[in-house]
Amino acid sequence: MRAEAQSHVDTINDALSLLRRFLDWDRALRRLDELNARVEDQSLWENPKAAQEVMRERRRLDEAITATRAIESELNDNIELVEMAEAEGDAEMEGQAVEALAELATRAEADKVKALLAGEADANDTYIEINAGAGGTESQDWAEMLQRMYTRWGERHGMKVELVDYHAGEQAGIKSATLLLKGENAYGYAKTESGVHRLVRISPYDSSARRHTSFSSVWVYPVIDDSIEIEINESELRIDTYRSSGAGGQHINTTDSAVRITHLPTGIVVACQNQRSQHKNKAEAYNQLRARLYEHELRKREEEANAVNATKTDIGWGHQIRSYVLQPYQLVKDLRTGVTSTSPSDVLDGDLDPFMAAALSQRVTGETVEVEDVE
């Protein structure tokens, strides 16, 4: 088999292997049979909420199993076609089969990522919080670049993007910002972006045109609905109000309508200033707090299961998950998975899917990669 065809076959087999491992294939088949039997039980429909949950799980499992079987079947058919074409010396038939394998490899990768988005809150909307690290204007400008990157990523996927909180930098950029992305599987994809992001470039703010390194942190947590109960003790909260900040004009607010809530036991801080009403800002801040506390619990569970310390770290050297180098060469490198891009402009314009897919796969396999950071 030609190298090109074999490469596509290897990609498809890798995706199938990960899908089967993630689904726990034999258990998934048994579970689907159980769910099909429950759907046939008329008593289930006496409890609409329980029925909805059963149908949701059944649909997810059925789609994943059906997609996996379809890929396996098409893979075998196309391998036979390639081998037949090679045996008969039919270059046209072989070319068509290789092209079909390439399309199947792309679909297998997409189905793999879709199946990996089966976490407890993966389907939910998400908050993305960005904070500039030490370094003044440099890091604040970098934080604003990240804000634009995630805004563009959300727009590329047809999501509605709202700016919930915003604190401008002294000269340029932002000190912090919180985005709300509303769309299918927003949290499932974006959750892999939590961590410290490092930028290396010739500073536009340095008259000597020296190379600077800047850091900003990204923190991602899901929007939760009313079906998830999060207990908040009012005595454990500190609520501060302050005047909203912004870019000027209509963004300027002359009253103390912005709200900041600190959850004292965990140290979690949330804020909202996008509404003119203090009451509305407080309600949104409470929503963020519930989401952060829920994400905090999910992270604790993941750490216990994987025995990996994934807590929030200092914004600086040694903690970054990805480096973006703009000078003297062009490279973006993920330090968890080893995935790279030689087009930082595309990445900063929201082309993040390859990085997210690799990080999602790594969460399933648990395999770590030794990756050297770029200079």
Backbone hydrogen bonds in HBPLUS format (Angstrom, degrees):
<---DONOR---> <-ACCEPTOR-->    atom                        ^
c    i                          cat <-CA-CA->   ^        H-A-AA   ^      H-
h    n   atom  resd res      DA  || num        DHA   H-A  angle D-A-AA Bond
n    s   type  num  typ     dist DA aas  dist angle  dist       angle   num
A0006-GLN N   A0002-ARG O   2.90 MM   4  6.19 163.7  1.93 157.8 163.1     1
A0007-SER N   A0003-ALA O   2.87 MM   4  6.04 149.8  1.96 147.6 155.4     2
A0008-HIS N   A0004-GLU O   3.21 MM   4  6.56 155.7  2.28 146.6 151.8     3
A0009-VAL N   A0005-ALA O   2.96 MM   4  6.28 158.7  2.01 150.7 157.2     4
A0010-ASP N   A0006-GLN O   2.87 MM   4  6.07 157.9  1.91 149.3 154.9     5
A0011-THR N   A0007-SER O   3.05 MM   4  6.30 156.5  2.11 145.0 151.1     6
A0012-ILE N   A0008-HIS O   2.97 MM   4  6.23 161.0  2.00 152.1 156.8     7
A0013-ASN N   A0009-VAL O   2.88 MM   4  6.09 165.1  1.90 153.9 158.2     8
A0014-ASP N   A0010-ASP O   2.91 MM   4  6.06 155.0  1.97 147.3 154.1     9
A0015-ALA N   A0011-THR O   3.06 MM   4  6.30 156.8  2.12 145.1 151.1    10
A0016-LEU N   A0012-ILE O   2.88 MM   4  6.17 159.5  1.92 153.0 159.0    11
A0017-SER N   A0013-ASN O   2.85 MM   4  6.00 158.5  1.90 147.4 153.4    12
A0018-LEU N   A0014-ASP O   3.03 MM   4  6.25 159.2  2.07 147.2 152.2    13
A0019-LEU N   A0015-ALA O   2.93 MM   4  6.13 157.5  1.98 148.0 154.7    14
A0020-ARG N   A0016-LEU O   2.92 MM   4  6.12 166.6  1.94 154.1 157.0    15
A0021-ARG N   A0017-SER O   2.98 MM   4  6.13 157.1  2.03 144.0 151.0    16
A0022-PHE N   A0018-LEU O   2.80 MM   4  5.93 160.9  1.84 150.1 155.7    17
A0023-LEU N   A0019-LEU O   2.87 MM   4  6.01 163.9  1.90 152.2 156.6    18
A0024-ASP N   A0020-ARG O   2.96 MM   4  5.79 126.8  2.25 135.7 148.5    19
A0025-TRP N   A0020-ARG O   3.23 MM   5  5.05 145.9  2.35 143.3 149.4    20
A0024-ASP N   A0021-ARG O   3.28 MM   3  5.08 136.1  2.49  90.9 102.9    21
A0027-ARG N   A0024-ASP O   2.87 MM   3  5.52 115.3  2.30 123.0 138.5    22
A0028-ALA N   A0024-ASP O   2.88 MM   4  5.92 153.1  1.95 146.4 153.6    23
A0029-LEU N   A0025-TRP O   2.99 MM   4  6.30 154.5  2.06 154.4 160.3    24
A0030-ARG N   A0026-ASP O   3.14 MM   4  6.43 160.6  2.18 146.9 151.7    25
A0031-ARG N   A0027-ARG O   2.84 MM   4  6.03 159.4  1.88 150.5 157.0    26
A0032-LEU N   A0028-ALA O   2.92 MM   4  6.09 153.5  1.99 146.1 152.5    27
A0033-ASP N   A0029-LEU O   3.16 MM   4  6.44 155.9  2.22 144.4 150.2    28
A0034-GLU N   A0030-ARG O   3.02 MM   4  6.36 154.8  2.08 147.9 155.0    29
A0035-LEU N   A0031-ARG O   2.92 MM   4  6.20 157.2  1.97 150.7 156.7    30
A0036-ASN N   A0032-LEU O   2.88 MM   4  6.08 156.9  1.93 149.8 156.1    31
A0037-ALA N   A0033-ASP O   3.04 MM   4  6.27 151.7  2.12 144.2 151.6    32
A0038-ARG N   A0034-GLU O   2.99 MM   4  6.30 150.1  2.08 144.4 152.9    33
A0039-VAL N   A0035-LEU O   2.98 MM   4  6.23 152.7  2.05 149.2 155.8    34
A0040-GLU N   A0036-ASN O   3.32 MM   4  6.59 141.1  2.48 136.9 145.9    35
A0040-GLU N   A0037-ALA O   3.19 MM   3  5.23 127.7  2.47  94.8 108.0    36
A0041-ASP N   A0038-ARG O   3.00 MM   3  5.07 145.1  2.13 100.0 110.8    37
A0044-LEU N   A0041-ASP O   3.11 MM   3  5.84 154.9  2.18 119.0 125.3    38
A0045-TRP N   A0042-GLN O   3.19 MM   3  5.75 138.0  2.37 111.2 119.6    39
A0046-GLU N   A0043-SER O   3.12 MM   3  5.44 161.8  2.16 109.0 114.5    40
A0047-ASN N   A0044-LEU O   3.16 MM   3  5.96 167.1  2.18 120.0 123.9    41
A0051-ALA N   A0047-ASN O   2.94 MM   4  6.16 160.7  1.97 158.9 165.4    42
A0052-GLN N   A0048-PRO O   2.89 MM   4  6.04 152.1  1.97 144.8 151.9    43
A0053-GLU N   A0049-LYS O   3.10 MM   4  6.41 155.7  2.16 147.4 153.3    44
A0054-VAL N   A0050-ALA O   2.98 MM   4  6.25 158.4  2.03 150.0 155.7    45
A0055-MET N   A0051-ALA O   2.90 MM   4  6.10 163.2  1.93 150.8 155.4    46
A0056-ARG N   A0052-GLN O   2.93 MM   4  6.08 150.9  2.01 144.3 152.4    47
A0057-GLU N   A0053-GLU O   3.04 MM   4  6.27 165.1  2.06 150.0 153.1    48
A0058-ARG N   A0054-VAL O   2.86 MM   4  6.00 160.4  1.90 150.0 156.5    49
A0059-ARG N   A0055-MET O   2.88 MM   4  5.95 161.4  1.91 145.1 149.9    50
A0060-ARG N   A0056-ARG O   3.04 MM   4  6.23 162.9  2.07 148.0 152.6    51
A0061-LEU N   A0057-GLU O   2.97 MM   4  6.17 168.7  1.99 153.9 156.6    52
A0062-ASP N   A0058-ARG O   2.87 MM   4  5.94 167.4  1.89 153.1 157.4    53
A0063-GLU N   A0059-ARG O   2.92 MM   4  6.00 163.0  1.95 149.0 153.6    54
A0064-ALA N   A0060-ARG O   3.08 MM   4  6.24 161.8  2.11 146.3 151.4    55
A0065-ILE N   A0061-LEU O   2.90 MM   4  6.07 167.1  1.91 157.2 160.7    56
A0066-THR N   A0062-ASP O   2.89 MM   4  5.89 165.1  1.91 148.6 153.6    57
A0067-ALA N   A0063-GLU O   2.93 MM   4  5.95 160.7  1.96 144.9 150.7    58
A0068-THR N   A0064-ALA O   3.02 MM   4  6.14 155.5  2.08 142.2 148.9    59
A0069-ARG N   A0065-ILE O   2.98 MM   4  6.20 164.3  2.00 153.4 157.2    60
A0070-ALA N   A0066-THR O   2.95 MM   4  6.10 156.0  2.00 147.7 154.7    61
A0071-ILE N   A0067-ALA O   3.04 MM   4  6.24 157.3  2.09 147.2 152.6    62
A0072-GLU N   A0068-THR O   3.05 MM   4  6.29 161.9  2.08 149.5 154.5    63
A0073-SER N   A0069-ARG O   2.96 MM   4  6.16 160.0  2.00 149.6 154.7    64
A0074-GLU N   A0070-ALA O   2.98 MM   4  6.17 167.2  2.00 151.1 154.5    65
A0075-LEU N   A0071-ILE O   2.84 MM   4  5.93 152.3  1.91 148.2 156.5    66
A0076-ASN N   A0072-GLU O   3.08 MM   4  6.30 165.1  2.10 149.4 152.1    67
A0077-ASP N   A0073-SER O   3.05 MM   4  6.31 159.7  2.09 148.3 154.2    68
A0078-ASN N   A0074-GLU O   2.96 MM   4  6.10 161.1  2.00 148.6 153.2    69
A0079-ILE N   A0075-LEU O   2.92 MM   4  6.13 152.1  2.00 151.2 159.2    70
A0080-GLU N   A0076-ASN O   3.07 MM   4  6.25 161.9  2.10 147.6 152.0    71
A0081-LEU N   A0077-ASP O   3.02 MM   4  6.27 147.7  2.12 139.4 148.8    72
A0082-VAL N   A0078-ASN O   2.91 MM   4  6.14 155.9  1.97 146.7 152.1    73
A0083-GLU N   A0079-ILE O   2.99 MM   4  6.23 167.4  2.01 153.2 156.3    74
A0084-MET N   A0080-GLU O   2.89 MM   4  6.04 151.8  1.97 143.8 152.0    75
A0085-ALA N   A0081-LEU O   2.89 MM   4  6.06 158.2  1.94 145.8 152.0    76
A0086-GLU N   A0082-VAL O   2.92 MM   4  6.14 157.8  1.96 151.8 157.8    77
A0087-ALA N   A0083-GLU O   2.98 MM   4  6.13 155.1  2.04 141.0 148.0    78
A0088-GLU N   A0084-MET O   2.97 MM   4  6.18 148.2  2.07 145.9 154.2    79
A0089-GLY N   A0085-ALA O   2.80 MM   4  5.73 114.1  2.24 135.7 152.3    80
A0090-ASP N   A0085-ALA O   2.90 MM   5  4.89 146.9  2.01 143.4 147.2    81
A0094-GLU N   A0090-ASP O   3.05 MM   4  6.25 159.1  2.10 149.1 155.6    82
A0095-GLY N   A0091-ALA O   2.87 MM   4  6.03 156.1  1.92 146.1 152.4    83
A0096-GLN N   A0092-GLU O   3.06 MM   4  6.32 156.9  2.12 148.2 153.8    84
A0097-ALA N   A0093-MET O   3.01 MM   4  6.25 154.4  2.08 147.4 154.4    85
A0098-VAL N   A0094-GLU O   2.91 MM   4  6.17 157.7  1.96 153.0 158.8    86
A0099-GLU N   A0095-GLY O   2.98 MM   4  6.16 156.8  2.04 145.6 152.1    87
A0100-ALA N   A0096-GLN O   2.94 MM   4  6.17 150.6  2.02 142.0 150.2    88
A0101-LEU N   A0097-ALA O   2.93 MM   4  6.21 148.0  2.03 142.9 151.6    89
A0102-ALA N   A0098-VAL O   2.95 MM   4  6.25 149.4  2.04 146.0 154.3    90
A0103-GLU N   A0099-GLU O   3.06 MM   4  6.38 158.5  2.11 148.9 153.6    91
A0104-LEU N   A0100-ALA O   2.91 MM   4  6.12 151.8  1.99 142.9 151.5    92
A0105-ALA N   A0101-LEU O   2.82 MM   4  6.04 149.2  1.92 145.4 153.6    93
A0106-THR N   A0102-ALA O   3.15 MM   4  6.44 155.9  2.21 145.7 151.1    94
A0107-ARG N   A0103-GLU O   3.04 MM   4  6.33 157.2  2.10 144.9 151.2    95
A0108-ALA N   A0104-LEU O   2.77 MM   4  5.95 154.3  1.83 149.3 156.9    96
A0109-GLU N   A0105-ALA O   3.04 MM   4  6.25 156.6  2.10 147.1 152.1    97
A0110-ALA N   A0106-THR O   3.11 MM   4  6.38 157.6  2.17 144.3 150.4    98
A0111-ASP N   A0107-ARG O   2.83 MM   4  6.06 163.1  1.86 154.5 159.0    99
A0112-LYS N   A0108-ALA O   2.87 MM   4  5.98 147.8  1.98 141.6 150.9   100
A0113-VAL N   A0109-GLU O   3.08 MM   4  6.35 164.0  2.10 150.1 152.7   101
A0114-LYS N   A0110-ALA O   3.00 MM   4  6.22 163.1  2.03 149.4 154.5   102
A0115-ALA N   A0111-ASP O   2.95 MM   4  6.08 155.8  2.01 145.0 151.0   103
A0116-LEU N   A0112-LYS O   3.02 MM   4  6.27 143.4  2.16 144.5 154.8   104
A0116-LEU N   A0113-VAL O   3.10 MM   3  5.06 121.9  2.46  93.3 108.3   105
A0117-LEU N   A0114-LYS O   3.20 MM   3  5.42 150.3  2.30 101.2 109.9   106
A0122-ASP N   A0119-GLY O   3.35 MM   3  5.02 158.1  2.40  97.0 103.3   107
A0124-ASN N   A0121-ALA O   3.01 MM   3  5.47 158.6  2.05 117.9 124.8   108
A0188-GLY N   A0122-ASP O   2.90 MM  66  3.75 145.5  2.02 131.6 121.0   109
A0187-TYR N   A0124-ASN O   2.97 MM  63  5.69 162.4  2.00 163.4 161.4   110
A0223-VAL N   A0125-ASP O   2.88 MM  98  5.25 174.5  1.89 130.2 130.7   111
A0126-THR N   A0181-LEU O   2.96 MM  55  5.33 163.9  1.99 151.4 156.3   112
A0181-LEU N   A0126-THR O   2.80 MM  55  5.33 166.6  1.82 167.5 169.3   113
A0127-TYR N   A0221-TYR O   2.83 MM  94  5.42 178.2  1.83 170.6 170.9   114
A0221-TYR N   A0127-TYR O   3.13 MM  94  5.42 158.9  2.18 142.6 148.7   115
A0128-ILE N   A0179-LEU O   2.87 MM  51  5.06 154.7  1.93 140.1 146.3   116
A0179-LEU N   A0128-ILE O   2.82 MM  51  5.06 167.3  1.83 145.4 147.3   117
A0129-GLU N   A0219-TRP O   2.79 MM  90  5.01 179.0  1.79 155.6 156.0   118
A0219-TRP N   A0129-GLU O   2.79 MM  90  5.01 154.5  1.86 148.0 155.2   119
A0130-ILE N   A0177-ALA O   2.80 MM  47  5.32 170.7  1.81 166.8 169.8   120
A0177-ALA N   A0130-ILE O   2.96 MM  47  5.32 145.7  2.08 146.6 152.8   121
A0131-ASN N   A0217-SER O   2.97 MM  86  5.24 160.3  2.01 146.0 151.2   122
A0217-SER N   A0131-ASN O   2.82 MM  86  5.24 157.5  1.87 156.4 159.6   123
A0132-ALA N   A0175-LYS O   2.93 MM  43  5.24 173.8  1.93 146.1 146.8   124
A0133-GLY N   A0215-PHE O   2.90 MM  82  5.19 144.3  2.03 147.4 141.3   125
A0140-GLN N   A0136-GLY O   3.00 MM   4  6.15 157.5  2.05 155.9 163.0   126
A0141-ASP N   A0137-THR O   2.84 MM   4  5.94 153.0  1.92 151.2 157.0   127
A0142-TRP N   A0138-GLU O   3.05 MM   4  6.32 153.6  2.12 143.7 151.4   128
A0143-ALA N   A0139-SER O   2.84 MM   4  6.09 151.0  1.92 144.6 152.5   129
A0144-GLU N   A0140-GLN O   3.17 MM   4  6.41 150.2  2.26 138.3 145.2   130
A0174-ILE N   A0140-GLN O   2.91 MM  34  4.79 155.3  1.97 122.0 116.9   131
A0145-MET N   A0141-ASP O   3.04 MM   4  6.39 145.1  2.17 142.1 152.0   132
A0146-LEU N   A0142-TRP O   2.98 MM   4  6.36 151.1  2.07 149.5 157.0   133
A0147-GLN N   A0143-ALA O   2.95 MM   4  6.26 151.0  2.04 143.7 152.2   134
A0148-ARG N   A0144-GLU O   3.02 MM   4  6.31 158.2  2.07 146.7 151.3   135
A0149-MET N   A0145-MET O   2.93 MM   4  6.18 152.1  2.01 142.5 150.9   136
A0150-TYR N   A0146-LEU O   2.99 MM   4  6.27 163.9  2.02 158.8 159.6   137
A0151-THR N   A0147-GLN O   3.04 MM   4  6.19 148.5  2.14 142.7 152.2   138
A0152-ARG N   A0148-ARG O   2.86 MM   4  6.08 161.4  1.90 154.4 158.6   139
A0153-TRP N   A0149-MET O   2.90 MM   4  6.16 153.3  1.97 143.1 151.3   140
A0154-GLY N   A0150-TYR O   3.00 MM   4  6.11 163.1  2.03 142.5 146.5   141
A0155-GLU N   A0151-THR O   2.99 MM   4  6.25 158.7  2.04 147.2 153.4   142
A0156-ARG N   A0152-ARG O   2.85 MM   4  6.05 153.8  1.92 150.1 157.0   143
A0157-HIS N   A0153-TRP O   3.29 MM   4  6.58 137.6  2.49 140.3 150.3   144
A0157-HIS N   A0154-GLY O   3.10 MM   3  5.26 132.6  2.34  98.5 111.1   145
A0159-MET N   A0154-GLY O   2.87 MM   5  5.03 162.0  1.90 151.4 146.0   146
A0158-GLY N   A0155-GLU O   3.03 MM   3  4.99 161.3  2.06 109.9 110.7   147
A0160-LYS N   A0182-LYS O   2.96 MM  22  5.05 157.2  2.01 146.1 146.4   148
A0182-LYS N   A0160-LYS O   2.83 MM  22  5.05 166.8  1.85 151.1 155.7   149
A0162-GLU N   A0180-LEU O   2.87 MM  18  5.02 160.5  1.91 143.0 149.7   150
A0180-LEU N   A0162-GLU O   2.76 MM  18  5.02 156.1  1.81 150.2 156.5   151
A0164-VAL N   A0178-THR O   2.79 MM  14  5.41 145.1  1.91 155.8 166.5   152
A0273-GLN N   A0164-VAL O   3.35 MM 109  6.66 169.3  2.36 156.6 157.5   153
A0165-ASP N   A0178-THR O   3.30 MM  13  4.92 157.0  2.36 130.4 133.0   154
A0178-THR N   A0165-ASP O   2.88 MM  13  4.92 154.2  1.94 133.1 133.8   155
A0167-HIS N   A0176-SER O   2.89 MM   9  5.29 155.5  1.95 162.5 155.0   156
A0175-LYS N   A0167-HIS O   2.68 MM   8  5.43 159.6  1.72 155.1 162.4   157
A0176-SER N   A0167-HIS O   3.41 MM   9  5.29 158.4  2.46 133.4 137.4   158
A0169-GLY N   A0173-GLY O   2.93 MM   4  5.15 163.8  1.95 124.1 118.9   159
A0186-ALA N   A0183-GLY O   3.29 MM   3  5.43 148.5  2.40 132.3 124.5   160
A0189-TYR N   A0185-ASN O   3.14 MM   4  6.33 161.0  2.18 156.2 157.6   161
A0190-ALA N   A0186-ALA O   3.04 MM   4  6.10 167.4  2.06 152.1 154.1   162
A0191-LYS N   A0187-TYR O   2.89 MM   4  5.53 149.4  1.98 152.6 154.3   163
A0193-GLU N   A0190-ALA O   2.86 MM   3  5.55 167.5  1.88 128.0 131.4   164
A0195-GLY N   A0218-VAL O   2.83 MM  23  5.35 156.4  1.89 144.5 149.8   165
A0218-VAL N   A0195-GLY O   2.80 MM  23  5.35 158.5  1.84 154.4 161.7   166
A0321-ILE N   A0196-VAL O   2.73 MM 125  5.70 156.8  1.79 157.5 157.9   167
A0197-HIS N   A0216-SER O   2.79 MM  19  5.48 175.2  1.79 174.4 173.9   168
A0216-SER N   A0197-HIS O   3.06 MM  19  5.48 150.5  2.15 150.4 159.3   169
A0198-ARG N   A0322-ARG O   2.98 MM 124  6.29 171.3  1.99 161.9 164.8   170
A0324-TYR N   A0198-ARG O   2.74 MM 126  6.04 155.1  1.80 157.6 166.1   171
A0199-LEU N   A0214-SER O   2.85 MM  15  5.10 164.5  1.87 148.0 152.7   172
A0214-SER N   A0199-LEU O   2.83 MM  15  5.10 158.1  1.87 146.3 153.8   173
A0200-VAL N   A0324-TYR O   2.84 MM 124  6.20 157.3  1.89 161.7 160.8   174
A0326-LEU N   A0200-VAL O   2.83 MM 126  6.09 173.5  1.83 170.0 171.3   175
A0201-ARG N   A0212-HIS O   3.08 MM  11  5.63 159.7  2.13 155.8 162.1   176
A0212-HIS N   A0201-ARG O   2.72 MM  11  5.63 165.2  1.74 172.6 169.5   177
A0203-SER N   A0210-ARG O   3.14 MM   7  6.32 158.5  2.18 167.5 163.4   178
A0206-ASP N   A0203-SER O   3.39 MM   3  5.31 168.9  2.41 103.3 104.9   179
A0209-ALA N   A0206-ASP O   2.95 MM   3  5.27 163.1  1.98 114.5 118.6   180
A0228-ILE N   A0225-ASP O   3.19 MM   3  5.96 166.7  2.21 120.3 124.2   181
A0236-GLU N   A0233-ASN O   2.85 MM   3  5.49 160.3  1.88 121.1 127.8   182
A0237-LEU N   A0234-GLU O   3.17 MM   3  5.42 159.4  2.21 114.8 115.2   183
A0264-LEU N   A0236-GLU O   2.86 MM  28  5.48 153.9  1.93 165.3 169.8   184
A0238-ARG N   A0262-THR O   2.92 MM  24  5.06 148.5  2.02 140.3 149.8   185
A0262-THR N   A0238-ARG O   2.85 MM  24  5.06 160.7  1.88 146.5 153.1   186
A0240-ASP N   A0260-ARG O   2.82 MM  20  5.12 170.5  1.82 159.0 162.0   187
A0260-ARG N   A0240-ASP O   2.79 MM  20  5.12 163.8  1.82 157.1 158.9   188
A0242-TYR N   A0258-ALA O   3.01 MM  16  5.20 151.3  2.09 131.2 137.3   189
A0258-ALA N   A0242-TYR O   2.98 MM  16  5.20 131.2  2.23 173.0 171.1   190
A0251-HIS N   A0248-GLY O   3.09 MM   3  5.25 157.1  2.15 129.4 125.2   191
A0252-ILE N   A0249-GLY O   3.17 MM   3  5.81 163.2  2.20 118.1 122.7   192
A0257-SER N   A0255-THR O   2.87 MM   2  5.52 134.8  2.08 105.5  91.7   193
A0259-VAL N   A0272-CYS O   3.02 MM  13  5.57 166.7  2.04 160.7 162.9   194
A0272-CYS N   A0259-VAL O   2.94 MM  13  5.57 151.1  2.02 154.6 163.7   195
A0261-ILE N   A0270-VAL O   2.85 MM   9  5.41 158.4  1.89 151.5 159.0   196
A0270-VAL N   A0261-ILE O   2.96 MM   9  5.41 162.0  1.99 153.4 159.1   197
A0263-HIS N   A0268-ILE O   2.78 MM   5  5.21 170.8  1.78 162.6 165.2   198
A0267-GLY N   A0263-HIS O   2.73 MM   4  5.43 140.8  1.88 159.2 172.1   199
A0281-ASN N   A0277-SER O   3.02 MM   4  6.29 160.9  2.06 149.9 155.6   200
A0282-LYS N   A0278-GLN O   2.86 MM   4  6.02 153.1  1.93 148.7 155.9   201
A0283-ALA N   A0279-HIS O   3.04 MM   4  6.29 154.7  2.10 143.7 150.4   202
A0284-GLU N   A0280-LYS O   2.99 MM   4  6.25 159.0  2.04 149.7 154.9   203
A0285-ALA N   A0281-ASN O   2.87 MM   4  6.05 153.0  1.94 144.4 152.5   204
A0286-TYR N   A0282-LYS O   2.92 MM   4  6.18 151.4  2.01 146.5 153.8   205
A0287-ASN N   A0283-ALA O   3.07 MM   4  6.40 150.1  2.16 140.9 149.0   206
A0288-GLN N   A0284-GLU O   2.95 MM   4  6.30 155.0  2.01 148.5 155.0   207
A0289-LEU N   A0285-ALA O   2.87 MM   4  6.15 153.5  1.94 146.3 154.1   208
A0290-ARG N   A0286-TYR O   2.92 MM   4  6.18 163.6  1.94 154.7 157.8   209
A0291-ALA N   A0287-ASN O   3.01 MM   4  6.23 156.7  2.07 145.0 151.8   210
A0292-ARG N   A0288-GLN O   2.79 MM   4  6.06 157.2  1.84 152.1 158.5   211
A0293-LEU N   A0289-LEU O   2.89 MM   4  6.10 162.5  1.92 154.9 159.1   212
A0294-TYR N   A0290-ARG O   2.98 MM   4  6.12 151.4  2.06 142.9 151.0   213
A0295-GLU N   A0291-ALA O   2.86 MM   4  6.10 161.3  1.90 150.4 155.6   214
A0296-HIS N   A0292-ARG O   2.81 MM   4  5.97 148.3  1.91 142.2 151.8   215
A0297-GLU N   A0293-LEU O   3.09 MM   4  6.36 147.3  2.20 138.8 146.1   216
A0298-LEU N   A0294-TYR O   2.94 MM   4  6.31 158.6  1.99 150.6 156.8   217
A0299-ARG N   A0295-GLU O   2.85 MM   4  6.03 158.2  1.90 151.4 156.9   218
A0300-LYS N   A0296-HIS O   3.08 MM   4  6.29 150.7  2.17 139.1 146.8   219
A0301-ARG N   A0297-GLU O   3.06 MM   4  6.35 158.1  2.11 150.0 155.2   220
A0302-GLU N   A0298-LEU O   2.98 MM   4  6.27 156.5  2.03 146.8 153.5   221
A0303-GLU N   A0299-ARG O   2.87 MM   4  6.08 157.7  1.92 150.6 156.4   222
A0304-GLU N   A0300-LYS O   3.00 MM   4  6.22 157.1  2.06 146.8 152.8   223
A0305-ALA N   A0301-ARG O   2.91 MM   4  6.16 154.0  1.98 147.6 155.0   224
A0306-ASN N   A0302-GLU O   2.89 MM   4  5.99 158.8  1.93 150.3 155.7   225
A0307-ALA N   A0303-GLU O   2.64 MM   4  5.16 125.4  1.93 138.0 149.5   226
A0319-HIS N   A0316-GLY O   3.38 MM   3  6.16 158.7  2.43 140.6 141.7   227
A0335-LEU N   A0321-ILE O   2.79 MM  14  5.23 154.8  1.85 135.5 143.0   228
A0323-SER N   A0333-LYS O   2.94 MM  10  5.37 162.4  1.97 151.0 154.7   229
A0333-LYS N   A0323-SER O   2.90 MM  10  5.37 159.4  1.94 153.5 160.4   230
A0325-VAL N   A0331-LEU O   2.73 MM   6  5.16 172.3  1.73 168.3 167.7   231
A0331-LEU N   A0325-VAL O   3.02 MM   6  5.16 163.5  2.05 145.4 147.5   232
A0332-VAL N   A0341-SER O   2.77 MM   9  5.08 151.9  1.85 152.9 160.1   233
A0341-SER N   A0332-VAL O   2.86 MM   9  5.08 141.3  2.01 144.2 151.1   234
A0334-ASP N   A0339-VAL O   2.89 MM   5  5.38 168.7  1.90 163.4 167.2   235
A0338-GLY N   A0334-ASP O   2.94 MM   4  5.24 143.7  2.07 134.8 144.8   236
A0346-ASP N   A0343-SER O   3.02 MM   3  5.53 129.1  2.29 112.1 123.6   237
A0347-VAL N   A0343-SER O   3.27 MM   4  6.67 161.2  2.31 151.3 156.5   238
A0348-LEU N   A0344-PRO O   2.80 MM   4  5.97 169.4  1.81 158.1 160.6   239
A0349-ASP N   A0346-ASP O   3.03 MM   3  4.94 141.3  2.19  94.4 106.3   240
A0351-ASP N   A0346-ASP O   3.07 MM   5  5.60 157.4  2.12 139.1 138.9   241
A0350-GLY N   A0347-VAL O   2.90 MM   3  5.27 152.2  1.98 116.6 117.8   242
A0352-LEU N   A0350-GLY O   2.95 MM   2  5.58 127.9  2.23 108.9  93.4   243
A0355-PHE N   A0352-LEU O   3.10 MM   3  5.54 121.3  2.46 112.3 126.0   244
A0356-MET N   A0352-LEU O   3.07 MM   4  6.29 161.5  2.10 157.9 163.9   245
A0357-ALA N   A0353-ASP O   2.86 MM   4  5.98 166.4  1.88 160.3 163.4   246
A0358-ALA N   A0354-PRO O   3.17 MM   4  6.24 163.1  2.20 141.8 146.0   247
A0359-ALA N   A0355-PHE O   3.10 MM   4  6.26 157.2  2.15 144.4 150.7   248
A0360-LEU N   A0356-MET O   2.91 MM   4  6.12 153.8  1.98 150.4 157.5   249
A0361-SER N   A0357-ALA O   3.01 MM   4  6.24 159.5  2.05 148.5 153.9   250
A0362-GLN N   A0358-ALA O   2.98 MM   4  6.18 153.2  2.05 143.8 151.3   251
A0363-ARG N   A0359-ALA O   3.17 MM   4  6.40 141.1  2.33 139.0 148.0   252
A0363-ARG N   A0360-LEU O   3.18 MM   3  5.24 127.2  2.48  95.3 108.5   253
A0364-VAL N   A0361-SER O   3.02 MM   3  5.31 134.2  2.24 102.6 115.0   254
A0365-THR N   A0361-SER O   3.04 MM   4  6.39 166.9  2.06 159.1 161.9   255
A0366-GLY N   A0362-GLN O   2.78 MM   4  5.49 151.2  1.86 141.5 149.7   256
